[in-house]
Amino acid sequence: MKSLKIAILDMYDNFPNEGMRCIVQLVHRIQEEQLADISFDVFNVRAEVALPGLEYDIYISTGGPGSPLPSTEAWEQPYFSLIDSLFAWNRSHDRKKHLLLICHSFQLVSRHLGIGTLSKRKSTSFGIFPIHLTDDGQSDPVLQDLPEPFFAVDSRDYQVTSPHWERINALGVKVLCLEKDRPHVPLERALMALRFTDEVVGTQFHPEADGEGMLRYFLTEEKRQQVVANYGEAKYNDMVRLLQDPNAIELTESVIIPTFLRRAVASFAAFSEVPTRIAEPNASVA
């Protein structure tokens, strides 16, 4: 029996973070609930220029620090070559590769494909915010179990705005989520999630963030002082409140990545004749 293999593309460049812990935790959960043999490997893309080949079935590309604008760093060209190879594979094979892009990776691939204008924000977005579903988002198989709006961790200095609709329509990309509406601020709403293809989805926010673990992290005195110094006491208190709300990021964490992984596992099982404990997605969204 062939093992299902997951590649986690660590884009954090050795920067301390909670994202990798959360992602690995979610992968461990899917290993425990499925009958299929699932393994994973981590690739330190930016710090070590380490990238997988096409032998994996599922790819998760993380968030990370720094600029997503074009650079001459050694990892960038191999990274985009891998992304292009995954899209090309799916165009020519029945057995698909599944890819999830988070935050920094979402920005990189959006730039690479010409989805919209990638630019630096006037100020850092940091906190737990409402994310608004479009009509396509409300019917998307990975997002459809979330309320409108839902809450997610957003931490970024850059944004994708001014959608290039001719390019988006040519590629068949669907805009799934938008930034919160700010009527008092004359600024465009950023794109917050995209369905690139049936197998490839990306989010500007952090769907991996877990309420319990991040609450422990934010309750440490070091993190409290850091947030208060940079964003104020009110921002800190609001984040702690939402981290304790089971209908905020805890709900988001329980839906997006687990649903993405279950759909990918079901697709793998359909070709491998490997049973799973999770029912396959409905035919209407498969």
TAVENUR-V187210 format. One record per residue. N is the residue number from 1. RES is the residue in one letter. NEAR is the number of other ideal C-beta (glycine too) atoms within 10 Angstrom. Layout:
N,RES,NEAR
N,RES,NEAR
//
This chain:
1,M,8
2,K,11
3,S,13
4,L,25
5,K,17
6,I,24
7,A,22
8,I,23
9,L,26
10,D,23
11,M,29
12,Y,19
13,D,17
14,N,12
15,F,13
16,P,7
17,N,18
18,E,19
19,G,22
20,M,18
21,R,14
22,C,21
23,I,24
24,V,16
25,Q,14
26,L,21
27,V,21
28,H,12
29,R,14
30,I,23
31,Q,16
32,E,9
33,E,15
34,Q,21
35,L,12
36,A,20
37,D,13
38,I,23
39,S,11
40,F,18
41,D,12
42,V,18
43,F,19
44,N,17
45,V,25
46,R,22
47,A,13
48,E,13
49,V,15
50,A,15
51,L,15
52,P,17
53,G,8
54,L,14
55,E,8
56,Y,21
57,D,22
58,I,25
59,Y,25
60,I,26
61,S,26
62,T,24
63,G,27
64,G,24
65,P,15
66,G,15
67,S,12
68,P,25
69,L,12
70,P,11
71,S,10
72,T,6
73,E,12
74,A,11
75,W,19
76,E,17
77,Q,11
78,P,13
79,Y,23
80,F,15
81,S,11
82,L,20
83,I,22
84,D,12
85,S,13
86,L,20
87,F,17
88,A,12
89,W,14
90,N,18
91,R,9
92,S,6
93,H,10
94,D,7
95,R,12
96,K,19
97,K,21
98,H,24
99,L,27
100,L,27
101,L,27
102,I,25
103,C,26
104,H,24
105,S,25
106,F,27
107,Q,27
108,L,24
109,V,23
110,S,25
111,R,18
112,H,16
113,L,19
114,G,14
115,I,25
116,G,22
117,T,15
118,L,20
119,S,14
120,K,13
121,R,13
122,K,10
123,S,7
124,T,14
125,S,17
126,F,16
127,G,16
128,I,26
129,F,18
130,P,15
131,I,26
132,H,17
133,L,21
134,T,18
135,D,10
136,D,16
137,G,24
138,Q,14
139,S,14
140,D,21
141,P,18
142,V,25
143,L,27
144,Q,13
145,D,13
146,L,23
147,P,12
148,E,13
149,P,15
150,F,23
151,F,22
152,A,27
153,V,28
154,D,23
155,S,18
156,R,20
157,D,16
158,Y,21
159,Q,25
160,V,25
161,T,15
162,S,14
163,P,19
164,H,17
165,W,12
166,E,9
167,R,13
168,I,19
169,N,11
170,A,10
171,L,16
172,G,10
173,V,23
174,K,19
175,V,19
176,L,25
177,C,27
178,L,20
179,E,22
180,K,13
181,D,11
182,R,10
183,P,5
184,H,5
185,V,9
186,P,6
187,L,11
188,E,17
189,R,15
190,A,23
191,L,28
192,M,26
193,A,27
194,L,28
195,R,20
196,F,22
197,T,17
198,D,15
199,E,21
200,V,21
201,V,26
202,G,26
203,T,29
204,Q,28
205,F,29
206,H,27
207,P,30
208,E,29
209,A,24
210,D,22
211,G,21
212,E,11
213,G,15
214,M,24
215,L,16
216,R,13
217,Y,14
218,F,16
219,L,11
220,T,10
221,E,7
222,E,8
223,K,15
224,R,15
225,Q,11
226,Q,13
227,V,19
228,V,14
229,A,9
230,N,11
231,Y,15
232,G,11
233,E,10
234,A,9
235,K,15
236,Y,20
237,N,13
238,D,15
239,M,21
240,V,16
241,R,11
242,L,21
243,L,23
244,Q,12
245,D,13
246,P,9
247,N,11
248,A,21
249,I,26
250,E,20
251,L,18
252,T,27
253,E,24
254,S,18
255,V,17
256,I,26
257,I,24
258,P,17
259,T,21
260,F,24
261,L,26
262,R,21
263,R,22
264,A,22
265,V,27
266,A,18
267,S,22
268,F,23
269,A,18
270,A,14
271,F,12
272,S,17
273,E,7
274,V,19
275,P,9
276,T,19
277,R,11
278,I,18
279,A,8
280,E,14
281,P,15
282,N,8
283,A,6
284,S,7
285,V,12
286,A,12
//
